[in-house]
Amino acid sequence: MEKYKYLANNIALFTISNFVSKILVFLLIPFYTSILSTKEYGIANLMQVTLLLLVPALTVNIGEAALRFAVERKDKCGSILYIGLKYTGRATLLVLLLAGTATFFVSLEIKQYLCFFIILFAANALYEFLILYFQGSEMVPVVVGGSIFCTVVMLGSNLFFLLVLKIGLSGYLLAQILSFAFASIFMILLSLKKAYKREIDQDNELEIEMLAYGKPMILYSTGSWINNASDRYIVTAICGTAVNGIYGVAYNIPVILSVFQRIFAQAWQLSATKSHKDEDSGDFFSMIYKSYNTFMVLGSSFLIITVKIFAGFLFQKDFYSAWIFVPPLLISVIFGALTGFLGSICLAHKDSRSMGIATGIGAALNIVLNLISVWYIGAMGAAIATAISYFTMYFMAFLFTKKHVRLSINLKKDYLAYLIVVVQAVLVMREVKNVYPITILLFILLLLLYLKEASAIAKRLLAYGKKKT
């Protein structure tokens, strides 16, 4: 019972930070799409997805290593902080060298974006490391405070730069830099204020262990990035920056579901690491997996039905056409979430190699499918290819997880549910006659299929609520 309570408490805390941050960013989407052009949004989107690749790769996944080792080595948190800052700084210097050199060979416009990117990388790399470090140190209030502060700064600076100064893309990028930088400073000050003692020193043996854990994860993080972001590059190369801007904004509706995914992933990573050696870990992991899968399937199904409603509210002007790409991207979110769940189990057992293979296979398939499908059917090909590659990655991760724990789940029922969601997506994208009654009936069928799991979720939430009161 303690394991469930620990997970529930962390979910509650992470909900505060993620809900506030994501809902505010979500509400800014109509603002962005009304001010930025499709080309400007496309450029910003490319810079953001490039960060998703370079930050973990160039820092040798030192943030993930900090999270993993801080959970078990409380006495070494000072050394972990020192090692993490060391490799974050090295990565920033490397980007400064490479991007700085490139500025001598490009146009003035690209030179400006490269300068922005160098500063953005430094701020983002530090912020991401500190979030993972404090999370692993179980300083959850610091993580929550940093996330909320980051959002407040981003919100205020975006309104000032885009609405008052009206400096467009430059203001959008500057707002991100300021939010990451100030949030990092805030977290450091908050951790000192709460009197957490950390002796910052060098520990060579610990550094070797952390690198041995982080380096194999480069394939994992790179594969995840390819599945999540390479489609944007291919769409840009084949269809142009403006089309990528429209395709990129389509990801903002799946973000609604990703809010829960991120909240759960942060809390689950701590629980998986602490519980993976327990005798009843298989039962615990199975119960959480079934609940998580149920929520993601039902949430995706609901958003597929209501996609046009959300698109009408969020996407202004030429961006409205992005709704067509959302259904397959929502299917990707389901399998991406389940892959992350299974990956946490492997990483808790320090088995980053298996997840590297799973994501590597998914990434290779993603690139091949994207090159073929985008060429023939445009950006829709990228959305479909992403869904297929995420399913492949999930399937491989499921096979690898069996080495560490046996999950007691009903695969036939799950695959039937996935098929129903795919049918819903096809019906909505093709805009068939009577699409709403049909898709709503399919949603009710999913509810009946997962009635037991949905009831268990409700009972646990009610039980937890009574204990809190």
Secondary structure, DSSP 4 states (H G I P E B T S, - for coil): -HHHHHHHHHHHHHHHHHHHHHHHHHHTHHHHHHHS-HHHHHHHHHHHHHHHHHHHHHTTTHHHHHHHHHHH-GGGHHHHHHHHHHHHHHHHHHHHHHHHHHGGGS-HHHHHHHHHHHHHHHHHHHHHHHHHHHHHTT-HHHHHHHHHHHHHHHHHHHIIIIIIS--HHHHHHHHHHHHHHHHHHHHHHHHHHTT--------HHHHHHHHHHHTTHHHHHHHHHHHHHHHHHHHHHHH-HHHHHHHHHHTTTHHHHHHHHHHHHHHHHHHHHHHTTSTTHHHHHHHHHHHHHHHHHHHHHHHHHTHHHHHHHH--GGGGGGGGGHHHHHHHHHHHHHHHHHHHHHHHTT-HHHHHHHHHHHHHHHHHHHHHHHHHHTHHHHHHHHHHHHHHHHHHHHHHHTTT------HHHHHHHHHHHHHHHHHHHHT-TTHHHHHHHHHHHHHHHTHHHHHHHHHHHHHHHHHH-
